[in-house]
Amino acid sequence: MKPAVRILLLGSSALLYGVLAYATPRPEFGQLLGVLIAAFGLYGWMMRAGLPLRQGLVAALLLRLLWLPALPTLSDDYHRFRWDGLLVTHGVNPYQFRPDELLTPAGPLPAQLVAELYPRLNSPHYYSVYPPVCQAAFGAAASLLPTSALGFVVVLRVLIIGAELSTALLLLALLRRFNLPEQRALWYLLNPLVLIELTGNLHFEALVISFLLLMLWLATRGQLARAGGALALAVATKLLPLLVLPLLVRRLGRGQLLGFLAALGVGLLVLFAPFLSVELFRNIGRSLTLYFRSFEFNASVYYLLRAAGQWYKGYNDIARIGPALACTTALGSLVLALRERQPTWVSLPRTLLLLLTLYFLLATTVHPWYITPLVALGVFTRLRYPVAWSGLAVLSYAAYRTPAYTENLGLVALEYGLLLAVLAADGWQGRFSAQPRQA
């Protein structure tokens, strides 16, 4: 690729991300989709043309810094982040009370902040579901800048960019260790969905990915106790990484497994200790039950089962279908763990990728940022569907055209129909093979 072409592609990408960050309201789906299609087109062009690694790494950092002073445009979750952070700074356990329980004049938060924040919360009637690593970050940001929403956002964004820098280093180190081209790291680091949802919209999958890669790096070096601690950090950021546990049993001897689990347990106990209470377990349990029994967004298999249930029973039977699909995922994790051939640390990213794919295909809720760990794990495989799904998932933004978040099921069908085609193509071309080959 000629230098002038590289400059043009990177400059055009920066312009598109600037438009997304500062001039694209969430309800403007037509504009949003057009800009994202262009961004993914440039991304694919750069990856296929072989953008030099050093220039790609610099571009990945600069494109993230471009978002630094911008408020999130595609997600309003940061208002809840700030609410929880303010509770932490005022010495209140964020798992103990719903926001609607703290509206009394004697509540812990200043009336002015409550009047500003509460109307913007998208889940004021639910207990917090954000684990302690998130709460620590929210509390730190709120304590530094308690009255500034933009300042709060900037502090969290700096933290997430720091996590992404760590991810970049770990991707490069692991690719070298697995004898794979370092260039592959750019497939994650320059992915538009990763840039938009993690840096742009402040989703903490950025930390989860970094901690999971740290666990893998430490495990490959035989530092299993530290690897258990790294997994504890991942789980204490989002609970989903617990799914990796069945895949570790055959990779560790009995003594090693016990040591790893002990480190994991101690790490979780230390991280959750500041919030330990009866309310912690009871209210997080309530929130998780609600998640599996009530929430639905951009699903695939679940929507088919929901339609069948409505035809057969005359109502939405999510209260049974959601938990049943979750149990199916748990069973699938055991099957994958038992049937995996030659389980090694090199093959772990591929197997975990398949397990998370199963989880999201059976989930009742699949927000676009949920796909970002698949993009990171896909770097270690020859599979194309993680990147394809990251592009197709943006079709779900169509739901934000109205305040009621009404989904366009035709676009959902298009997303998963095309994803199924890419999955089939990956299978036809033998890309699911366990051992990655250099590309």
Phi, psi and omega in degrees: 000129180290147181305321181296323179292319178299314180298319180296315181295315181291321177296319178295322177297316180298320178297317180296317179292328175296319177296318179295319186284327192236352187217024180229094176296148184302322181291344182278074186294323180300312178296316181300313182295318180298316180294320181291321177299316178296318181296316178293326177297315178295320178301311179298320179299312181296320181291319181290325183282347178083061175301130179305141187301311184298316179293324178295320179294318178297317179297320180299320179290313183296321180293329176287319179295335178302329182276353195310309183268016184263139170285145177303135182255334185257000181213138175253017179298335185295339175294320177290323176304315182292319178302310179298319180297321178293323176298317180300316181293336178264013175075022181253133177292115184292346178273353189273329186228144167284153178304323182289351177270357185243027182268001181287155178303333180273009181296164187285338184264147177303141184302324181296317179292321177298315180297328179283316191272315191305315181297344182265354181287135179268357180214056184290346183257014180238148174289156180296141178246007185272120183295175193297327177299318176298315182297323177296319178294316179299316181296319180296316180295318181291326180288327179288319183222076188291337185251004184242115177295317180295318178299319177301314180297317181297318179298313179296323181293322176299318178299315182292320177297322175299318177296322179292325174298317176299318178300318180300314180297318181290322177300313180297317181295317181289321178298319176297317183294327181268010179058043178243154182296131179297336179305332182298335180302330182291336177298329174272311190293334179253006181296127182302320180296320178298313180298314186289312189277327182272298179289314185291312186254008169064041178268138192276009167303336177302317179287321180301313181299315180298316181292322178295317177294324176296318176302314181296317180298315180294322180296319179295337179265004178079010180267073192286326178296316177294325177298320176298322177295322178295320177294324176301319177297320179295315181293325179282001172257313172217143185285342186305323181300349174302337180299340182287341189303313179300333182282348182269342188301313183279350178271348183236141171291170184301313180295318178297319181296318179297319178295319179297313181294325178296316178296320177298313181296315179297318179300315179294321179297317180295317184289324181274346187307318182297343184244006184298128178188166175300322182296327181305306184288319183293314186282324174295322176300318178297317181294319179294321177299316178299319181301312183282336186255349187227325187276141177210133179194129171052041181269169180241278181302319181301318181296325176294316178293325178298315180297318178296319179294320178295322178292321185277318186256340180089007178206166180281114185262043181299329182300334176258321184294316182302305178299324179296320178291324177297319177294324177297320176298317179299317177296319179299325179295322178292319179297314179300317181295320183283327185265358182293131179272132177048065180293120179226172176291331178295322183273352183300316180302320180295315183292320177294323176301315179295320180294315179294326176298315176301316181301313183287329176292333180261357184285155175274343181225125179224088174286153185306321183292344177298335186282343187300323175298330177295321179297318180296315181290328180296339178302330184268007181231177175262007184286139182260342188293332178300316178292319178300317180294324179298327176282319182290330183298337181292344176298335181291344177298345179301334180296338184274006179292336181235152179300336181278357181054058181274121182281147172264101185294337175295318178290325176298316178297320178297316179304308185281334175295314178292323177298317178299322179295319179292320176301316179296320179295319177300318178293318181297324182271005176073025183281352177276002182302144189295321185268116178294145176247152178292139182253000000 
